[in-house]
Amino acid sequence: MRVSSGYDFPCEGKKSTGEEREMYQYSVIQWLFFFYFYCFFGWVFESTYVSLKSRRFVNRGFMRGPFLPIYGSGAIMMLVVSMPFQENIFLTYIAGCFGATVLELVTGMTMEALFKVRYWDYSNQRFNYKGHICLSSTLAWGFLTILMTEFVHKGVERVVFAIPSVLVTVVTVIVTEYIVVDFTLSFKAAMDLRDILIGLETAKEEMERIQKRLDVIIAVANDERAVRRQERNVRVDELMDSIEEKFVTLKERVKVNPSEFMEEVREEITELRSKYSVEKEHRLQFGKLKGYHQRSQLKGNPTMYSKRFEEALEELKRTVNEKKKKR
């Protein structure tokens, strides 16, 4: 499968000494074209699968256009790691297992570190590592590498070689420009979504501190020795209802018996009320999710998961679904 470094596309591949095939030798344009092709193929495959499963169209992926970079990266990785083992199917399988698993692990950990969410999660699978990779997925990658190198890519290569080199170059350049713009916008949207999740969680944590302080004030007023602990997994709407209720209770008690509370305590209650109003407004602003690309990422990745920001993420998903139902 030799391809010259220029743009002439010989259809017949040469073989080296013996029966061993030569490694892929593509130009940069050709490698990019194959990458984009598999990005598009992956988008068609996954969007079709998820859409049929959901019984509605789902534009899958990190980007908004019809491209899934993880598929393109995976396909190119399979071709590269299998190069030295093209005549040994067992070593091709092992190389595919190892290469794809490393790619999946690095990609998953990087995306979670950057965006605070997971776009896939194997935590419910046996023999998984931090939910990013699992044994069953690793074994499947090996078989997919054999399928790719022995069957799929050979057919794709023949089709690409039949296309005029000038057309391949023009298409590649145009798609490159489009993908750069799309990826830039999608990356910014993902970072904005991360900031929204952090903002929602920060507002909730501040409300929990307000709740605990109100518990202390009420406990002291009741001459109680113990203060009820706020459960960490309480829903934010329940937390807000509880805080509102405590403010109402304290307001009535101050009105009925002002001497029960010292001046500095009444000032603290007023300050807590002000802080609560600010955090409530913060949550309201963060929860609106105005950005189109942010909403698109949530709709296109219904299995998106975040252990730390689980409640905030689910809240945003509900917001997107409610807006969609109203249309």
C-alpha positions as CSV (number, residue, x, y, z in Angstrom):
1,M,0.0,0.0,0.0
2,R,2.6,2.5,-1.0
3,V,1.5,6.0,-1.7
4,S,4.0,8.6,-3.0
5,S,4.7,11.7,-1.1
6,G,3.3,13.8,-3.8
7,Y,-0.3,13.8,-5.0
8,D,-0.2,11.0,-7.6
9,F,-2.2,8.0,-6.4
10,P,-0.9,4.7,-7.7
11,C,-3.6,2.1,-7.3
12,E,-1.3,-1.0,-7.0
13,G,0.7,-1.2,-3.8
14,K,4.2,-2.6,-3.9
15,K,5.6,-5.3,-1.7
16,S,9.0,-5.4,-0.1
17,T,11.4,-8.4,0.0
18,G,9.4,-11.6,0.5
19,E,5.6,-11.3,1.1
20,E,5.7,-8.6,3.7
21,R,3.7,-5.5,2.8
22,E,5.2,-2.1,3.1
23,M,3.9,0.4,5.7
24,Y,1.4,3.0,4.8
25,Q,3.1,5.9,3.1
26,Y,0.6,8.8,2.7
27,S,1.2,12.5,2.3
28,V,-0.1,14.9,5.0
29,I,-3.1,15.7,2.8
30,Q,-4.0,12.0,2.5
31,W,-3.7,11.4,6.2
32,L,-5.9,14.3,6.9
33,F,-8.5,13.2,4.3
34,F,-8.6,9.7,5.9
35,F,-8.9,11.3,9.4
36,Y,-11.8,13.5,8.3
37,F,-13.5,10.6,6.5
38,Y,-13.5,8.4,9.6
39,C,-14.6,11.4,11.8
40,F,-17.6,11.7,9.5
41,F,-18.2,7.9,9.3
42,G,-18.1,7.8,13.1
43,W,-20.7,10.6,13.4
44,V,-23.0,8.9,10.9
45,F,-22.7,5.6,12.8
46,E,-23.1,6.9,16.3
47,S,-25.8,9.5,15.5
48,T,-27.8,6.9,13.7
49,Y,-27.5,4.4,16.5
50,V,-28.4,6.9,19.3
51,S,-31.2,8.4,17.2
52,L,-32.8,5.0,16.6
53,K,-32.4,4.2,20.3
54,S,-33.9,7.5,21.4
55,R,-36.5,7.6,18.6
56,R,-35.5,11.1,17.8
57,F,-32.6,12.7,15.9
58,V,-29.5,13.2,18.1
59,N,-26.6,15.1,16.7
60,R,-23.9,13.2,18.6
61,G,-20.5,14.4,19.6
62,F,-18.4,17.2,21.0
63,M,-18.6,19.3,17.9
64,R,-21.7,20.6,16.2
65,G,-20.8,19.6,12.6
66,P,-21.0,16.0,11.3
67,F,-17.6,14.9,12.7
68,L,-16.5,12.9,15.7
69,P,-12.8,13.4,16.3
70,I,-12.5,10.4,18.6
71,Y,-13.4,8.1,15.7
72,G,-11.0,9.7,13.3
73,S,-8.3,9.6,16.0
74,G,-9.1,5.9,16.7
75,A,-9.0,4.9,13.1
76,I,-5.6,6.7,12.4
77,M,-4.2,5.2,15.6
78,M,-5.2,1.7,14.5
79,L,-3.4,2.2,11.2
80,V,-0.3,3.5,12.8
81,V,0.1,1.0,15.6
82,S,-0.6,-1.9,13.2
83,M,2.1,-0.8,10.7
84,P,4.9,-3.1,12.0
85,F,2.6,-6.1,12.3
86,Q,0.6,-6.1,9.1
87,E,1.5,-9.8,8.4
88,N,0.8,-11.0,12.0
89,I,-2.9,-10.8,12.9
90,F,-2.2,-11.7,16.5
91,L,0.2,-8.8,17.0
92,T,-2.1,-6.5,15.1
93,Y,-4.8,-7.5,17.6
94,I,-2.5,-6.8,20.6
95,A,-1.3,-3.5,19.2
96,G,-4.9,-2.4,18.6
97,C,-5.9,-3.3,22.1
98,F,-3.0,-1.4,23.6
99,G,-3.1,1.6,21.3
100,A,-6.9,2.2,21.5
101,T,-7.0,1.8,25.3
102,V,-4.2,4.3,25.8
103,L,-6.0,6.7,23.4
104,E,-9.3,6.3,25.2
105,L,-7.7,6.7,28.7
106,V,-5.7,9.8,27.8
107,T,-8.6,11.4,25.9
108,G,-11.1,10.6,28.7
109,M,-8.8,11.9,31.5
110,T,-7.9,15.0,29.6
111,M,-11.5,15.9,28.7
112,E,-12.6,15.4,32.3
113,A,-9.8,17.5,33.7
114,L,-10.6,20.3,31.2
115,F,-14.4,20.2,31.2
116,K,-15.3,18.5,34.5
117,V,-17.6,16.0,32.8
118,R,-17.2,12.6,31.2
119,Y,-18.5,12.0,27.6
120,W,-18.4,8.3,28.3
121,D,-18.2,6.3,31.5
122,Y,-17.5,2.6,32.1
123,S,-18.0,2.7,35.8
124,N,-20.8,0.1,35.6
125,Q,-18.5,-2.3,33.7
126,R,-16.3,-5.0,35.3
127,F,-12.6,-4.5,35.4
128,N,-12.7,-0.8,34.6
129,Y,-10.1,1.8,35.5
130,K,-11.7,5.0,36.9
131,G,-14.5,4.7,34.4
132,H,-12.4,5.7,31.5
133,I,-11.4,2.3,30.2
134,C,-12.6,-1.3,30.8
135,L,-11.5,-4.8,29.8
136,S,-14.4,-5.5,27.5
137,S,-13.8,-2.3,25.6
138,T,-10.1,-3.1,25.3
139,L,-10.8,-6.5,23.9
140,A,-13.3,-5.1,21.4
141,W,-10.7,-2.5,20.2
142,G,-8.4,-5.3,19.1
143,F,-11.1,-6.9,16.9
144,L,-12.0,-3.5,15.5
145,T,-8.3,-2.9,14.6
146,I,-8.3,-6.2,12.6
147,L,-11.5,-5.2,10.9
148,M,-10.2,-1.8,10.1
149,T,-6.8,-2.8,8.7
150,E,-7.9,-6.0,6.9
151,F,-11.2,-4.9,5.4
152,V,-12.5,-1.4,6.0
153,H,-9.4,0.7,5.2
154,K,-8.5,-1.3,2.0
155,G,-11.9,-0.3,0.5
156,V,-11.7,3.3,1.7
157,E,-8.2,3.5,0.3
158,R,-9.3,2.3,-3.1
159,V,-12.1,4.9,-3.2
160,V,-9.8,7.7,-2.2
161,F,-7.2,6.8,-4.7
162,A,-9.9,6.9,-7.4
163,I,-10.6,10.6,-6.6
164,P,-8.5,13.2,-8.5
165,S,-5.7,14.4,-6.2
166,V,-6.6,18.1,-6.8
167,L,-10.2,17.4,-5.5
168,V,-8.9,15.6,-2.5
169,T,-6.6,18.5,-1.7
170,V,-9.4,21.1,-2.1
171,V,-11.9,19.1,0.0
172,T,-9.3,18.6,2.7
173,V,-8.4,22.3,2.9
174,I,-12.0,23.3,3.1
175,V,-12.9,20.7,5.7
176,T,-9.8,21.7,7.8
177,E,-10.9,25.3,7.9
178,Y,-14.5,24.3,8.9
179,I,-13.3,21.9,11.6
180,V,-10.9,24.5,13.1
181,V,-13.8,27.0,13.5
182,D,-16.2,24.3,14.7
183,F,-13.7,22.9,17.2
184,T,-12.9,26.4,18.5
185,L,-16.5,27.2,19.2
186,S,-17.2,23.8,20.7
187,F,-14.2,24.0,22.9
188,K,-15.3,27.4,24.2
189,A,-18.8,26.1,24.8
190,A,-17.5,23.2,26.8
191,M,-15.4,25.5,28.9
192,D,-18.4,27.8,29.4
193,L,-20.4,24.8,30.4
194,R,-17.7,23.8,32.9
195,D,-17.9,27.3,34.4
196,I,-21.7,27.1,34.7
197,L,-21.4,23.7,36.6
198,I,-18.8,25.2,38.9
199,G,-20.9,28.3,39.5
200,L,-24.0,26.2,40.3
201,E,-22.1,24.0,42.7
202,T,-20.4,27.0,44.3
203,A,-23.8,28.7,44.8
204,K,-25.2,25.5,46.4
205,E,-22.2,25.2,48.8
206,E,-22.7,28.8,49.9
207,M,-26.4,28.0,50.5
208,E,-25.4,25.0,52.6
209,R,-23.2,27.3,54.7
210,I,-26.1,29.7,55.1
211,Q,-28.4,26.8,56.1
212,K,-25.9,25.6,58.7
213,R,-25.5,29.0,60.2
214,L,-29.3,29.5,60.4
215,D,-29.5,26.1,62.2
216,V,-27.0,27.4,64.7
217,I,-29.0,30.6,65.3
218,I,-32.2,28.7,65.7
219,A,-30.6,26.1,68.0
220,V,-29.1,28.8,70.2
221,A,-32.5,30.6,70.3
222,N,-34.1,27.3,71.4
223,D,-31.3,26.6,73.8
224,E,-30.5,23.4,72.1
225,R,-27.1,21.7,72.4
226,A,-27.1,19.9,69.1
227,V,-27.4,21.2,65.6
228,R,-28.9,19.1,62.9
229,R,-26.4,18.3,60.2
230,Q,-27.2,19.3,56.7
231,E,-27.2,16.2,54.4
232,R,-24.7,16.7,51.6
233,N,-26.9,14.9,49.0
234,V,-30.0,17.1,49.5
235,R,-31.4,18.5,46.3
236,V,-30.8,22.2,45.8
237,D,-34.6,22.9,45.5
238,E,-35.2,21.2,48.9
239,L,-32.2,23.2,50.3
240,M,-33.7,26.5,49.1
241,D,-37.1,25.6,50.5
242,S,-35.6,24.8,53.8
243,I,-33.6,28.1,53.9
244,E,-36.7,30.1,53.0
245,E,-38.7,28.3,55.7
246,K,-36.0,29.2,58.3
247,F,-35.9,32.8,57.3
248,V,-39.7,33.0,57.7
249,T,-39.5,31.3,61.1
250,L,-36.7,33.7,62.3
251,K,-38.6,36.7,61.0
252,E,-41.7,35.8,62.9
253,R,-39.7,35.1,66.1
254,V,-37.9,38.4,65.9
255,K,-41.2,40.2,65.4
256,V,-42.9,38.5,68.3
257,N,-40.0,38.7,70.7
258,P,-37.2,41.0,69.6
259,S,-35.3,40.6,72.9
260,E,-34.8,37.0,72.1
261,F,-32.1,37.9,69.6
262,M,-29.1,40.2,70.2
263,E,-28.6,43.1,67.8
264,E,-25.5,41.4,66.2
265,V,-27.6,38.3,65.6
266,R,-30.3,40.2,63.9
267,E,-27.7,41.9,61.7
268,E,-26.2,38.5,60.9
269,I,-29.7,37.2,59.8
270,T,-30.0,40.2,57.5
271,E,-26.6,39.6,56.1
272,L,-27.4,35.9,55.5
273,R,-30.6,36.9,53.8
274,S,-28.7,39.2,51.5
275,K,-26.1,36.5,50.7
276,Y,-28.9,34.0,50.0
277,S,-30.6,36.4,47.6
278,V,-27.3,36.8,45.7
279,E,-26.6,33.0,45.5
280,K,-30.2,32.5,44.4
281,E,-29.8,35.0,41.6
282,H,-26.5,33.3,40.6
283,R,-28.2,30.0,40.3
284,L,-30.9,31.6,38.2
285,Q,-28.5,33.1,35.9
286,F,-26.3,30.0,35.5
287,G,-29.3,27.8,35.0
288,K,-30.7,29.7,32.0
289,L,-28.1,28.2,29.7
290,K,-28.4,30.8,27.0
291,G,-25.6,29.5,24.7
292,Y,-26.7,27.5,21.7
293,H,-23.5,25.5,21.6
294,Q,-23.8,24.7,25.3
295,R,-27.3,23.4,24.8
296,S,-26.2,21.5,21.7
297,Q,-23.5,19.7,23.7
298,L,-25.9,18.6,26.3
299,K,-28.5,17.4,23.8
300,G,-25.8,15.6,21.7
301,N,-24.3,13.9,24.7
302,P,-27.2,12.5,26.8
303,T,-24.9,10.2,28.6
304,M,-22.6,13.0,29.7
305,Y,-21.7,12.4,33.4
306,S,-19.9,14.2,36.2
307,K,-19.4,12.7,39.6
308,R,-18.6,16.0,41.3
309,F,-21.2,18.1,39.6
310,E,-23.8,15.4,39.1
311,E,-26.8,17.4,40.4
312,A,-25.8,20.6,38.6
313,L,-25.4,18.7,35.3
314,E,-28.8,16.9,35.7
315,E,-30.4,20.3,36.4
316,L,-29.0,21.7,33.2
317,K,-30.2,18.6,31.3
318,R,-33.7,19.1,32.6
319,T,-33.6,22.8,31.6
320,V,-32.7,21.8,28.0
321,N,-35.4,19.1,27.9
322,E,-38.0,21.5,29.3
323,K,-37.2,24.1,26.7
324,K,-37.4,21.5,23.9
325,K,-40.8,20.4,25.1
326,K,-42.2,23.9,25.1
327,R,-41.3,24.4,21.4
